Amino acid sequence: MTMPEVEPEEAQELVQKGAYLLDVRETDEWIAGHAPDAKHVALGEVPAFVDRLPRDRQIVAVCRSGARSARATEFLVAQGFDVVNLAGGMKAWAATGLDVEADDGTEGIVA
């Protein structure tokens, strides 16, 4: 199976059109900085959270570099979800100049 992936600009466009941005990094990474519209569920918690994820819209999975979110994407695709992985993760997102905010709403960093 080929991993369905999108670049940061395409991911942002998908989210603006209603896709669910799922950040699967650890809590400390999330607190330091995440995409403004993202929802946080650490990778290890995804199986337990699967019943609360939307099945009626696409999911864009993201982590720091794209590896953990690729695992989440594979798992969720196998569960019947429409999921794409954000290639390069939050590092690519930030490098493209897209917004990163800390948990308190201030400018964030990719930890």
Gaussian input, Z-matrix of N, CA and C with variables (Angstrom, degrees):
# hf/3-21g

backbone

0 1
 N
 C     1     B1
 C     2     B2     1     A1
 N     3     B3     2     A2     1     D1
 C     4     B4     3     A3     2     D2
 C     5     B5     4     A4     3     D3
 N     6     B6     5     A5     4     D4
 C     7     B7     6     A6     5     D5
 C     8     B8     7     A7     6     D6
 N     9     B9     8     A8     7     D7
 C    10    B10     9     A9     8     D8
 C    11    B11    10    A10     9     D9
 N    12    B12    11    A11    10    D10
 C    13    B13    12    A12    11    D11
 C    14    B14    13    A13    12    D12
 N    15    B15    14    A14    13    D13
 C    16    B16    15    A15    14    D14
 C    17    B17    16    A16    15    D15
 N    18    B18    17    A17    16    D16
 C    19    B19    18    A18    17    D17
 C    20    B20    19    A19    18    D18
 N    21    B21    20    A20    19    D19
 C    22    B22    21    A21    20    D20
 C    23    B23    22    A22    21    D21
 N    24    B24    23    A23    22    D22
 C    25    B25    24    A24    23    D23
 C    26    B26    25    A25    24    D24
 N    27    B27    26    A26    25    D25
 C    28    B28    27    A27    26    D26
 C    29    B29    28    A28    27    D27
 N    30    B30    29    A29    28    D28
 C    31    B31    30    A30    29    D29
 C    32    B32    31    A31    30    D30
 N    33    B33    32    A32    31    D31
 C    34    B34    33    A33    32    D32
 C    35    B35    34    A34    33    D33
 N    36    B36    35    A35    34    D34
 C    37    B37    36    A36    35    D35
 C    38    B38    37    A37    36    D36
 N    39    B39    38    A38    37    D37
 C    40    B40    39    A39    38    D38
 C    41    B41    40    A40    39    D39
 N    42    B42    41    A41    40    D40
 C    43    B43    42    A42    41    D41
 C    44    B44    43    A43    42    D42
 N    45    B45    44    A44    43    D43
 C    46    B46    45    A45    44    D44
 C    47    B47    46    A46    45    D45
 N    48    B48    47    A47    46    D46
 C    49    B49    48    A48    47    D47
 C    50    B50    49    A49    48    D48
 N    51    B51    50    A50    49    D49
 C    52    B52    51    A51    50    D50
 C    53    B53    52    A52    51    D51
 N    54    B54    53    A53    52    D52
 C    55    B55    54    A54    53    D53
 C    56    B56    55    A55    54    D54
 N    57    B57    56    A56    55    D55
 C    58    B58    57    A57    56    D56
 C    59    B59    58    A58    57    D57
 N    60    B60    59    A59    58    D58
 C    61    B61    60    A60    59    D59
 C    62    B62    61    A61    60    D60
 N    63    B63    62    A62    61    D61
 C    64    B64    63    A63    62    D62
 C    65    B65    64    A64    63    D63
 N    66    B66    65    A65    64    D64
 C    67    B67    66    A66    65    D65
 C    68    B68    67    A67    66    D66
 N    69    B69    68    A68    67    D67
 C    70    B70    69    A69    68    D68
 C    71    B71    70    A70    69    D69
 N    72    B72    71    A71    70    D70
 C    73    B73    72    A72    71    D71
 C    74    B74    73    A73    72    D72
 N    75    B75    74    A74    73    D73
 C    76    B76    75    A75    74    D74
 C    77    B77    76    A76    75    D75
 N    78    B78    77    A77    76    D76
 C    79    B79    78    A78    77    D77
 C    80    B80    79    A79    78    D78
 N    81    B81    80    A80    79    D79
 C    82    B82    81    A81    80    D80
 C    83    B83    82    A82    81    D81
 N    84    B84    83    A83    82    D82
 C    85    B85    84    A84    83    D83
 C    86    B86    85    A85    84    D84
 N    87    B87    86    A86    85    D85
 C    88    B88    87    A87    86    D86
 C    89    B89    88    A88    87    D87
 N    90    B90    89    A89    88    D88
 C    91    B91    90    A90    89    D89
 C    92    B92    91    A91    90    D90
 N    93    B93    92    A92    91    D91
 C    94    B94    93    A93    92    D92
 C    95    B95    94    A94    93    D93
 N    96    B96    95    A95    94    D94
 C    97    B97    96    A96    95    D95
 C    98    B98    97    A97    96    D96
 N    99    B99    98    A98    97    D97
 C   100   B100    99    A99    98    D98
 C   101   B101   100   A100    99    D99
 N   102   B102   101   A101   100   D100
 C   103   B103   102   A102   101   D101
 C   104   B104   103   A103   102   D102
 N   105   B105   104   A104   103   D103
 C   106   B106   105   A105   104   D104
 C   107   B107   106   A106   105   D105
 N   108   B108   107   A107   106   D106
 C   109   B109   108   A108   107   D107
 C   110   B110   109   A109   108   D108
 N   111   B111   110   A110   109   D109
 C   112   B112   111   A111   110   D110
 C   113   B113   112   A112   111   D111
 N   114   B114   113   A113   112   D112
 C   115   B115   114   A114   113   D113
 C   116   B116   115   A115   114   D114
 N   117   B117   116   A116   115   D115
 C   118   B118   117   A117   116   D116
 C   119   B119   118   A118   117   D117
 N   120   B120   119   A119   118   D118
 C   121   B121   120   A120   119   D119
 C   122   B122   121   A121   120   D120
 N   123   B123   122   A122   121   D121
 C   124   B124   123   A123   122   D122
 C   125   B125   124   A124   123   D123
 N   126   B126   125   A125   124   D124
 C   127   B127   126   A126   125   D125
 C   128   B128   127   A127   126   D126
 N   129   B129   128   A128   127   D127
 C   130   B130   129   A129   128   D128
 C   131   B131   130   A130   129   D129
 N   132   B132   131   A131   130   D130
 C   133   B133   132   A132   131   D131
 C   134   B134   133   A133   132   D132
 N   135   B135   134   A134   133   D133
 C   136   B136   135   A135   134   D134
 C   137   B137   136   A136   135   D135
 N   138   B138   137   A137   136   D136
 C   139   B139   138   A138   137   D137
 C   140   B140   139   A139   138   D138
 N   141   B141   140   A140   139   D139
 C   142   B142   141   A141   140   D140
 C   143   B143   142   A142   141   D141
 N   144   B144   143   A143   142   D142
 C   145   B145   144   A144   143   D143
 C   146   B146   145   A145   144   D144
 N   147   B147   146   A146   145   D145
 C   148   B148   147   A147   146   D146
 C   149   B149   148   A148   147   D147
 N   150   B150   149   A149   148   D148
 C   151   B151   150   A150   149   D149
 C   152   B152   151   A151   150   D150
 N   153   B153   152   A152   151   D151
 C   154   B154   153   A153   152   D152
 C   155   B155   154   A154   153   D153
 N   156   B156   155   A155   154   D154
 C   157   B157   156   A156   155   D155
 C   158   B158   157   A157   156   D156
 N   159   B159   158   A158   157   D157
 C   160   B160   159   A159   158   D158
 C   161   B161   160   A160   159   D159
 N   162   B162   161   A161   160   D160
 C   163   B163   162   A162   161   D161
 C   164   B164   163   A163   162   D162
 N   165   B165   164   A164   163   D163
 C   166   B166   165   A165   164   D164
 C   167   B167   166   A166   165   D165
 N   168   B168   167   A167   166   D166
 C   169   B169   168   A168   167   D167
 C   170   B170   169   A169   168   D168
 N   171   B171   170   A170   169   D169
 C   172   B172   171   A171   170   D170
 C   173   B173   172   A172   171   D171
 N   174   B174   173   A173   172   D172
 C   175   B175   174   A174   173   D173
 C   176   B176   175   A175   174   D174
 N   177   B177   176   A176   175   D175
 C   178   B178   177   A177   176   D176
 C   179   B179   178   A178   177   D177
 N   180   B180   179   A179   178   D178
 C   181   B181   180   A180   179   D179
 C   182   B182   181   A181   180   D180
 N   183   B183   182   A182   181   D181
 C   184   B184   183   A183   182   D182
 C   185   B185   184   A184   183   D183
 N   186   B186   185   A185   184   D184
 C   187   B187   186   A186   185   D185
 C   188   B188   187   A187   186   D186
 N   189   B189   188   A188   187   D187
 C   190   B190   189   A189   188   D188
 C   191   B191   190   A190   189   D189
 N   192   B192   191   A191   190   D190
 C   193   B193   192   A192   191   D191
 C   194   B194   193   A193   192   D192
 N   195   B195   194   A194   193   D193
 C   196   B196   195   A195   194   D194
 C   197   B197   196   A196   195   D195
 N   198   B198   197   A197   196   D196
 C   199   B199   198   A198   197   D197
 C   200   B200   199   A199   198   D198
 N   201   B201   200   A200   199   D199
 C   202   B202   201   A201   200   D200
 C   203   B203   202   A202   201   D201
 N   204   B204   203   A203   202   D202
 C   205   B205   204   A204   203   D203
 C   206   B206   205   A205   204   D204
 N   207   B207   206   A206   205   D205
 C   208   B208   207   A207   206   D206
 C   209   B209   208   A208   207   D207
 N   210   B210   209   A209   208   D208
 C   211   B211   210   A210   209   D209
 C   212   B212   211   A211   210   D210
 N   213   B213   212   A212   211   D211
 C   214   B214   213   A213   212   D212
 C   215   B215   214   A214   213   D213
 N   216   B216   215   A215   214   D214
 C   217   B217   216   A216   215   D215
 C   218   B218   217   A217   216   D216
 N   219   B219   218   A218   217   D217
 C   220   B220   219   A219   218   D218
 C   221   B221   220   A220   219   D219
 N   222   B222   221   A221   220   D220
 C   223   B223   222   A222   221   D221
 C   224   B224   223   A223   222   D222
 N   225   B225   224   A224   223   D223
 C   226   B226   225   A225   224   D224
 C   227   B227   226   A226   225   D225
 N   228   B228   227   A227   226   D226
 C   229   B229   228   A228   227   D227
 C   230   B230   229   A229   228   D228
 N   231   B231   230   A230   229   D229
 C   232   B232   231   A231   230   D230
 C   233   B233   232   A232   231   D231
 N   234   B234   233   A233   232   D232
 C   235   B235   234   A234   233   D233
 C   236   B236   235   A235   234   D234
 N   237   B237   236   A236   235   D235
 C   238   B238   237   A237   236   D236
 C   239   B239   238   A238   237   D237
 N   240   B240   239   A239   238   D238
 C   241   B241   240   A240   239   D239
 C   242   B242   241   A241   240   D240
 N   243   B243   242   A242   241   D241
 C   244   B244   243   A243   242   D242
 C   245   B245   244   A244   243   D243
 N   246   B246   245   A245   244   D244
 C   247   B247   246   A246   245   D245
 C   248   B248   247   A247   246   D246
 N   249   B249   248   A248   247   D247
 C   250   B250   249   A249   248   D248
 C   251   B251   250   A250   249   D249
 N   252   B252   251   A251   250   D250
 C   253   B253   252   A252   251   D251
 C   254   B254   253   A253   252   D252
 N   255   B255   254   A254   253   D253
 C   256   B256   255   A255   254   D254
 C   257   B257   256   A256   255   D255
 N   258   B258   257   A257   256   D256
 C   259   B259   258   A258   257   D257
 C   260   B260   259   A259   258   D258
 N   261   B261   260   A260   259   D259
 C   262   B262   261   A261   260   D260
 C   263   B263   262   A262   261   D261
 N   264   B264   263   A263   262   D262
 C   265   B265   264   A264   263   D263
 C   266   B266   265   A265   264   D264
 N   267   B267   266   A266   265   D265
 C   268   B268   267   A267   266   D266
 C   269   B269   268   A268   267   D267
 N   270   B270   269   A269   268   D268
 C   271   B271   270   A270   269   D269
 C   272   B272   271   A271   270   D270
 N   273   B273   272   A272   271   D271
 C   274   B274   273   A273   272   D272
 C   275   B275   274   A274   273   D273
 N   276   B276   275   A275   274   D274
 C   277   B277   276   A276   275   D275
 C   278   B278   277   A277   276   D276
 N   279   B279   278   A278   277   D277
 C   280   B280   279   A279   278   D278
 C   281   B281   280   A280   279   D279
 N   282   B282   281   A281   280   D280
 C   283   B283   282   A282   281   D281
 C   284   B284   283   A283   282   D282
 N   285   B285   284   A284   283   D283
 C   286   B286   285   A285   284   D284
 C   287   B287   286   A286   285   D285
 N   288   B288   287   A287   286   D286
 C   289   B289   288   A288   287   D287
 C   290   B290   289   A289   288   D288
 N   291   B291   290   A290   289   D289
 C   292   B292   291   A291   290   D290
 C   293   B293   292   A292   291   D291
 N   294   B294   293   A293   292   D292
 C   295   B295   294   A294   293   D293
 C   296   B296   295   A295   294   D294
 N   297   B297   296   A296   295   D295
 C   298   B298   297   A297   296   D296
 C   299   B299   298   A298   297   D297
 N   300   B300   299   A299   298   D298
 C   301   B301   300   A300   299   D299
 C   302   B302   301   A301   300   D300
 N   303   B303   302   A302   301   D301
 C   304   B304   303   A303   302   D302
 C   305   B305   304   A304   303   D303
 N   306   B306   305   A305   304   D304
 C   307   B307   306   A306   305   D305
 C   308   B308   307   A307   306   D306
 N   309   B309   308   A308   307   D307
 C   310   B310   309   A309   308   D308
 C   311   B311   310   A310   309   D309
 N   312   B312   311   A311   310   D310
 C   313   B313   312   A312   311   D311
 C   314   B314   313   A313   312   D312
 N   315   B315   314   A314   313   D313
 C   316   B316   315   A315   314   D314
 C   317   B317   316   A316   315   D315
 N   318   B318   317   A317   316   D316
 C   319   B319   318   A318   317   D317
 C   320   B320   319   A319   318   D318
 N   321   B321   320   A320   319   D319
 C   322   B322   321   A321   320   D320
 C   323   B323   322   A322   321   D321
 N   324   B324   323   A323   322   D322
 C   325   B325   324   A324   323   D323
 C   326   B326   325   A325   324   D324
 N   327   B327   326   A326   325   D325
 C   328   B328   327   A327   326   D326
 C   329   B329   328   A328   327   D327
 N   330   B330   329   A329   328   D328
 C   331   B331   330   A330   329   D329
 C   332   B332   331   A331   330   D330

   B1=1.4566
   B2=1.5259
   B3=1.3064
   B4=1.4568
   B5=1.5195
   B6=1.3320
   B7=1.4657
   B8=1.5283
   B9=1.3308
   B10=1.4583
   B11=1.5330
   B12=1.3286
   B13=1.4648
   B14=1.5166
   B15=1.3303
   B16=1.4516
   B17=1.5255
   B18=1.3146
   B19=1.4644
   B20=1.5291
   B21=1.3435
   B22=1.4687
   B23=1.5340
   B24=1.3217
   B25=1.4641
   B26=1.5300
   B27=1.3321
   B28=1.4615
   B29=1.5264
   B30=1.3319
   B31=1.4695
   B32=1.5238
   B33=1.3176
   B34=1.4625
   B35=1.5317
   B36=1.3207
   B37=1.4554
   B38=1.5367
   B39=1.3348
   B40=1.4666
   B41=1.5309
   B42=1.3281
   B43=1.4665
   B44=1.5274
   B45=1.3185
   B46=1.4687
   B47=1.5273
   B48=1.3362
   B49=1.4635
   B50=1.5270
   B51=1.3379
   B52=1.4590
   B53=1.5124
   B54=1.3272
   B55=1.4647
   B56=1.5320
   B57=1.3121
   B58=1.4696
   B59=1.5178
   B60=1.3278
   B61=1.4612
   B62=1.5250
   B63=1.3339
   B64=1.4651
   B65=1.5211
   B66=1.3262
   B67=1.4641
   B68=1.5298
   B69=1.3427
   B70=1.4683
   B71=1.5359
   B72=1.3292
   B73=1.4680
   B74=1.5244
   B75=1.3183
   B76=1.4602
   B77=1.5288
   B78=1.3219
   B79=1.4650
   B80=1.5175
   B81=1.3434
   B82=1.4646
   B83=1.5353
   B84=1.3273
   B85=1.4625
   B86=1.5279
   B87=1.3220
   B88=1.4619
   B89=1.5277
   B90=1.3348
   B91=1.4634
   B92=1.5313
   B93=1.3352
   B94=1.4687
   B95=1.5250
   B96=1.3315
   B97=1.4535
   B98=1.5098
   B99=1.3366
   B100=1.4604
   B101=1.5200
   B102=1.3018
   B103=1.4575
   B104=1.5279
   B105=1.3175
   B106=1.4636
   B107=1.5300
   B108=1.3167
   B109=1.4607
   B110=1.5210
   B111=1.3194
   B112=1.4664
   B113=1.5280
   B114=1.3257
   B115=1.4631
   B116=1.5226
   B117=1.3165
   B118=1.4585
   B119=1.5262
   B120=1.3240
   B121=1.4662
   B122=1.5243
   B123=1.3270
   B124=1.4632
   B125=1.5308
   B126=1.3241
   B127=1.4613
   B128=1.5283
   B129=1.3056
   B130=1.4609
   B131=1.5207
   B132=1.3422
   B133=1.4647
   B134=1.5264
   B135=1.3405
   B136=1.4658
   B137=1.5306
   B138=1.3519
   B139=1.4702
   B140=1.5326
   B141=1.3099
   B142=1.4578
   B143=1.5271
   B144=1.3146
   B145=1.4660
   B146=1.5321
   B147=1.3318
   B148=1.4625
   B149=1.5326
   B150=1.3032
   B151=1.4626
   B152=1.5261
   B153=1.3250
   B154=1.4719
   B155=1.5254
   B156=1.3204
   B157=1.4685
   B158=1.5237
   B159=1.3321
   B160=1.4678
   B161=1.5266
   B162=1.3074
   B163=1.4662
   B164=1.5261
   B165=1.3317
   B166=1.4621
   B167=1.5306
   B168=1.3164
   B169=1.4706
   B170=1.5181
   B171=1.3243
   B172=1.4662
   B173=1.5315
   B174=1.3167
   B175=1.4643
   B176=1.5208
   B177=1.3298
   B178=1.4652
   B179=1.5260
   B180=1.3294
   B181=1.4716
   B182=1.5232
   B183=1.3354
   B184=1.4646
   B185=1.5267
   B186=1.3357
   B187=1.4622
   B188=1.5320
   B189=1.3162
   B190=1.4637
   B191=1.5261
   B192=1.3517
   B193=1.4661
   B194=1.5220
   B195=1.3071
   B196=1.4577
   B197=1.5179
   B198=1.3414
   B199=1.4693
   B200=1.5292
   B201=1.3300
   B202=1.4728
   B203=1.5256
   B204=1.3233
   B205=1.4689
   B206=1.5219
   B207=1.3335
   B208=1.4708
   B209=1.5279
   B210=1.3423
   B211=1.4587
   B212=1.5287
   B213=1.3400
   B214=1.4662
   B215=1.5276
   B216=1.3284
   B217=1.4624
   B218=1.5203
   B219=1.3279
   B220=1.4708
   B221=1.5301
   B222=1.3241
   B223=1.4601
   B224=1.5229
   B225=1.3323
   B226=1.4567
   B227=1.5257
   B228=1.3257
   B229=1.4699
   B230=1.5326
   B231=1.3334
   B232=1.4700
   B233=1.5359
   B234=1.3380
   B235=1.4683
   B236=1.5282
   B237=1.3338
   B238=1.4596
   B239=1.5165
   B240=1.3291
   B241=1.4576
   B242=1.5253
   B243=1.3260
   B244=1.4537
   B245=1.5284
   B246=1.3317
   B247=1.4656
   B248=1.5205
   B249=1.3355
   B250=1.4610
   B251=1.5200
   B252=1.3211
   B253=1.4535
   B254=1.5246
   B255=1.3243
   B256=1.4636
   B257=1.5270
   B258=1.3291
   B259=1.4709
   B260=1.5290
   B261=1.3234
   B262=1.4628
   B263=1.5114
   B264=1.3235
   B265=1.4581
   B266=1.5195
   B267=1.3283
   B268=1.4645
   B269=1.5232
   B270=1.3317
   B271=1.4755
   B272=1.5236
   B273=1.3278
   B274=1.4658
   B275=1.5249
   B276=1.3315
   B277=1.4680
   B278=1.5337
   B279=1.3326
   B280=1.4654
   B281=1.5312
   B282=1.3279
   B283=1.4673
   B284=1.5294
   B285=1.3263
   B286=1.4572
   B287=1.5257
   B288=1.3257
   B289=1.4593
   B290=1.5101
   B291=1.3381
   B292=1.4598
   B293=1.5331
   B294=1.3208
   B295=1.4637
   B296=1.5239
   B297=1.3339
   B298=1.4640
   B299=1.5210
   B300=1.3391
   B301=1.4586
   B302=1.5238
   B303=1.3287
   B304=1.4572
   B305=1.5241
   B306=1.3123
   B307=1.4569
   B308=1.5271
   B309=1.3389
   B310=1.4710
   B311=1.5322
   B312=1.3435
   B313=1.4554
   B314=1.5234
   B315=1.3240
   B316=1.4659
   B317=1.5302
   B318=1.3357
   B319=1.4608
   B320=1.5329
   B321=1.3228
   B322=1.4544
   B323=1.5199
   B324=1.3101
   B325=1.4625
   B326=1.5382
   B327=1.3219
   B328=1.4574
   B329=1.5234
   B330=1.3317
   B331=1.4685
   B332=1.5147
   A1=109.99
   A2=115.95
   A3=120.86
   A4=108.73
   A5=114.93
   A6=120.17
   A7=109.28
   A8=118.30
   A9=119.48
   A10=109.66
   A11=116.52
   A12=120.74
   A13=111.25
   A14=115.00
   A15=121.95
   A16=108.51
   A17=115.67
   A18=122.01
   A19=108.52
   A20=117.96
   A21=120.95
   A22=114.80
   A23=117.67
   A24=119.79
   A25=110.79
   A26=116.12
   A27=120.19
   A28=110.57
   A29=116.46
   A30=120.51
   A31=110.20
   A32=116.87
   A33=120.31
   A34=110.36
   A35=116.45
   A36=121.05
   A37=110.75
   A38=116.31
   A39=120.63
   A40=111.01
   A41=115.94
   A42=120.41
   A43=109.91
   A44=116.82
   A45=120.01
   A46=111.33
   A47=116.34
   A48=121.05
   A49=111.97
   A50=117.43
   A51=120.02
   A52=116.98
   A53=118.96
   A54=120.14
   A55=109.98
   A56=115.78
   A57=124.53
   A58=107.51
   A59=118.22
   A60=122.44
   A61=108.67
   A62=116.07
   A63=123.13
   A64=110.31
   A65=116.65
   A66=122.90
   A67=107.98
   A68=116.63
   A69=120.82
   A70=113.39
   A71=116.68
   A72=119.78
   A73=110.96
   A74=115.41
   A75=120.97
   A76=109.75
   A77=116.39
   A78=121.89
   A79=112.95
   A80=118.60
   A81=119.89
   A82=111.48
   A83=117.37
   A84=120.93
   A85=109.90
   A86=116.13
   A87=122.34
   A88=110.71
   A89=116.71
   A90=121.53
   A91=110.91
   A92=117.26
   A93=121.59
   A94=112.08
   A95=116.60
   A96=118.31
   A97=113.16
   A98=116.03
   A99=122.12
   A100=109.27
   A101=116.19
   A102=121.28
   A103=108.59
   A104=118.07
   A105=121.54
   A106=115.50
   A107=119.44
   A108=121.24
   A109=114.13
   A110=117.79
   A111=121.35
   A112=112.31
   A113=114.28
   A114=123.05
   A115=106.54
   A116=117.39
   A117=121.25
   A118=112.68
   A119=114.82
   A120=122.67
   A121=105.47
   A122=117.87
   A123=121.12
   A124=109.98
   A125=116.75
   A126=122.15
   A127=112.52
   A128=117.54
   A129=121.12
   A130=113.93
   A131=116.38
   A132=121.57
   A133=112.78
   A134=117.34
   A135=120.20
   A136=112.73
   A137=120.21
   A138=118.31
   A139=113.08
   A140=117.93
   A141=121.04
   A142=111.94
   A143=116.79
   A144=122.55
   A145=112.22
   A146=116.31
   A147=121.18
   A148=113.31
   A149=118.29
   A150=120.84
   A151=112.93
   A152=116.90
   A153=120.48
   A154=112.63
   A155=117.31
   A156=120.62
   A157=109.58
   A158=116.63
   A159=119.36
   A160=112.36
   A161=115.67
   A162=120.75
   A163=111.44
   A164=115.86
   A165=120.27
   A166=113.38
   A167=117.09
   A168=120.13
   A169=109.69
   A170=114.64
   A171=119.96
   A172=110.23
   A173=115.22
   A174=122.27
   A175=107.95
   A176=116.04
   A177=122.33
   A178=105.57
   A179=117.34
   A180=121.99
   A181=109.57
   A182=115.82
   A183=121.20
   A184=109.92
   A185=115.74
   A186=122.38
   A187=106.79
   A188=118.51
   A189=119.93
   A190=111.47
   A191=116.03
   A192=119.31
   A193=114.12
   A194=117.26
   A195=121.02
   A196=114.85
   A197=118.30
   A198=120.90
   A199=112.23
   A200=117.26
   A201=119.73
   A202=110.52
   A203=116.57
   A204=118.42
   A205=110.98
   A206=117.79
   A207=120.40
   A208=109.70
   A209=117.20
   A210=120.40
   A211=110.80
   A212=115.92
   A213=119.90
   A214=110.09
   A215=116.84
   A216=121.37
   A217=110.31
   A218=117.36
   A219=121.15
   A220=110.71
   A221=116.51
   A222=121.16
   A223=110.88
   A224=116.82
   A225=120.29
   A226=112.37
   A227=117.55
   A228=120.44
   A229=109.05
   A230=116.50
   A231=120.72
   A232=111.68
   A233=116.48
   A234=121.70
   A235=111.76
   A236=116.80
   A237=120.72
   A238=115.96
   A239=117.85
   A240=121.00
   A241=110.92
   A242=116.55
   A243=124.05
   A244=106.28
   A245=116.69
   A246=121.77
   A247=110.89
   A248=115.33
   A249=121.74
   A250=108.03
   A251=115.78
   A252=122.71
   A253=109.01
   A254=116.81
   A255=120.94
   A256=108.63
   A257=115.81
   A258=121.62
   A259=109.95
   A260=116.15
   A261=120.63
   A262=114.45
   A263=117.22
   A264=122.02
   A265=115.10
   A266=115.08
   A267=121.09
   A268=111.69
   A269=117.76
   A270=119.37
   A271=109.42
   A272=117.00
   A273=120.97
   A274=110.31
   A275=116.96
   A276=122.15
   A277=109.52
   A278=116.55
   A279=121.36
   A280=111.33
   A281=117.12
   A282=121.27
   A283=111.46
   A284=116.73
   A285=121.72
   A286=110.90
   A287=116.32
   A288=120.59
   A289=114.39
   A290=116.52
   A291=119.93
   A292=109.78
   A293=116.08
   A294=121.25
   A295=113.15
   A296=114.23
   A297=123.06
   A298=105.79
   A299=115.96
   A300=119.13
   A301=110.76
   A302=114.87
   A303=121.32
   A304=108.59
   A305=116.95
   A306=122.07
   A307=111.53
   A308=117.17
   A309=120.17
   A310=113.21
   A311=116.60
   A312=121.00
   A313=115.23
   A314=116.95
   A315=119.80
   A316=109.55
   A317=116.25
   A318=119.37
   A319=109.44
   A320=115.72
   A321=120.47
   A322=113.24
   A323=114.86
   A324=122.58
   A325=107.95
   A326=115.71
   A327=119.52
   A328=106.73
   A329=115.58
   A330=121.25
   A331=110.73
   D1=132.32
   D2=175.30
   D3=-81.78
   D4=133.74
   D5=-179.32
   D6=-70.38
   D7=120.77
   D8=175.58
   D9=-71.25
   D10=117.33
   D11=-176.76
   D12=-128.94
   D13=153.96
   D14=174.08
   D15=-133.17
   D16=154.59
   D17=174.55
   D18=-83.74
   D19=163.77
   D20=-176.15
   D21=-53.16
   D22=-44.94
   D23=-177.97
   D24=-63.17
   D25=-41.26
   D26=178.74
   D27=-66.89
   D28=-38.91
   D29=177.58
   D30=-60.46
   D31=-45.64
   D32=179.95
   D33=-61.97
   D34=-41.14
   D35=178.22
   D36=-61.40
   D37=-43.85
   D38=178.61
   D39=-60.70
   D40=-43.13
   D41=-179.92
   D42=-64.77
   D43=-41.58
   D44=178.47
   D45=-62.59
   D46=-26.57
   D47=179.30
   D48=-91.86
   D49=4.19
   D50=174.28
   D51=115.93
   D52=-1.38
   D53=177.77
   D54=-66.06
   D55=154.68
   D56=-179.43
   D57=-95.40
   D58=117.82
   D59=-179.10
   D60=-92.38
   D61=111.23
   D62=-175.16
   D63=-106.12
   D64=111.94
   D65=179.52
   D66=-94.68
   D67=117.51
   D68=-174.65
   D69=-103.88
   D70=17.12
   D71=178.50
   D72=-74.84
   D73=172.67
   D74=177.94
   D75=-73.06
   D76=160.50
   D77=-174.73
   D78=-57.11
   D79=-42.17
   D80=-178.86
   D81=-64.27
   D82=-34.89
   D83=177.06
   D84=-67.78
   D85=-43.27
   D86=179.03
   D87=-59.29
   D88=-47.81
   D89=-177.73
   D90=-60.47
   D91=-39.29
   D92=-178.43
   D93=-65.48
   D94=-36.93
   D95=179.72
   D96=176.03
   D97=134.27
   D98=-179.88
   D99=-148.35
   D100=167.81
   D101=175.32
   D102=-67.29
   D103=140.42
   D104=-174.99
   D105=-53.84
   D106=-36.79
   D107=-176.19
   D108=-96.24
   D109=6.45
   D110=-174.88
   D111=-74.51
   D112=154.67
   D113=170.76
   D114=-114.00
   D115=142.46
   D116=-174.78
   D117=-105.60
   D118=124.82
   D119=170.33
   D120=-144.52
   D121=109.27
   D122=-179.13
   D123=-56.44
   D124=145.61
   D125=-175.26
   D126=-48.38
   D127=-45.22
   D128=-178.61
   D129=-64.50
   D130=-19.16
   D131=-179.27
   D132=-94.43
   D133=-10.12
   D134=-175.22
   D135=-56.49
   D136=-46.34
   D137=-179.93
   D138=-57.96
   D139=-37.93
   D140=179.99
   D141=-74.57
   D142=-20.75
   D143=-175.40
   D144=-97.22
   D145=-6.28
   D146=-170.28
   D147=-55.59
   D148=-33.96
   D149=-179.60
   D150=-71.47
   D151=-13.23
   D152=-179.98
   D153=-101.72
   D154=0.19
   D155=177.93
   D156=-86.21
   D157=147.14
   D158=-177.05
   D159=-73.40
   D160=132.65
   D161=175.31
   D162=-98.45
   D163=-7.93
   D164=-175.62
   D165=-96.54
   D166=5.95
   D167=175.96
   D168=-151.24
   D169=162.25
   D170=-178.20
   D171=-69.79
   D172=149.62
   D173=175.69
   D174=-113.90
   D175=134.86
   D176=172.28
   D177=-109.16
   D178=116.33
   D179=179.95
   D180=-93.22
   D181=138.52
   D182=-178.59
   D183=-141.12
   D184=145.77
   D185=170.89
   D186=-137.38
   D187=-149.52
   D188=-178.80
   D189=-77.97
   D190=-46.58
   D191=-174.52
   D192=-122.98
   D193=-9.21
   D194=179.78
   D195=110.05
   D196=-8.84
   D197=-177.32
   D198=-78.21
   D199=-50.98
   D200=179.74
   D201=-65.82
   D202=-39.20
   D203=179.78
   D204=-68.89
   D205=-26.66
   D206=174.27
   D207=-65.05
   D208=-40.43
   D209=177.07
   D210=-64.94
   D211=-41.12
   D212=177.33
   D213=-63.59
   D214=-41.29
   D215=179.44
   D216=-60.82
   D217=-48.04
   D218=179.36
   D219=-58.51
   D220=-46.01
   D221=-179.52
   D222=-61.67
   D223=-47.48
   D224=-175.66
   D225=-70.85
   D226=-35.43
   D227=175.05
   D228=-60.83
   D229=-41.87
   D230=178.87
   D231=-64.30
   D232=-23.75
   D233=177.94
   D234=-88.35
   D235=1.88
   D236=177.15
   D237=93.72
   D238=9.23
   D239=178.63
   D240=-83.85
   D241=155.05
   D242=172.83
   D243=-92.58
   D244=100.27
   D245=-172.82
   D246=-130.23
   D247=142.06
   D248=170.36
   D249=-126.89
   D250=150.12
   D251=179.20
   D252=-95.09
   D253=138.42
   D254=174.69
   D255=-81.46
   D256=106.27
   D257=-178.51
   D258=-60.37
   D259=128.43
   D260=178.97
   D261=82.45
   D262=-6.01
   D263=174.18
   D264=59.39
   D265=-156.00
   D266=-178.27
   D267=-65.26
   D268=-26.02
   D269=176.32
   D270=-62.13
   D271=-44.23
   D272=178.72
   D273=-69.29
   D274=-40.58
   D275=178.76
   D276=-55.49
   D277=-52.08
   D278=-178.26
   D279=-66.78
   D280=-39.92
   D281=-179.37
   D282=-63.73
   D283=-26.13
   D284=178.74
   D285=-79.14
   D286=-11.00
   D287=179.59
   D288=92.98
   D289=10.55
   D290=177.94
   D291=-77.41
   D292=154.60
   D293=-174.36
   D294=-63.57
   D295=139.43
   D296=172.70
   D297=-129.68
   D298=124.49
   D299=179.86
   D300=-121.77
   D301=147.13
   D302=176.32
   D303=-78.04
   D304=168.62
   D305=-177.56
   D306=-60.58
   D307=-27.26
   D308=-179.91
   D309=-89.16
   D310=6.06
   D311=176.95
   D312=91.98
   D313=-6.30
   D314=177.23
   D315=-82.40
   D316=174.21
   D317=179.10
   D318=-61.97
   D319=132.39
   D320=-176.32
   D321=-106.11
   D322=175.64
   D323=176.38
   D324=-127.04
   D325=158.90
   D326=175.72
   D327=-91.56
   D328=107.64
   D329=-176.79
   D330=-91.21

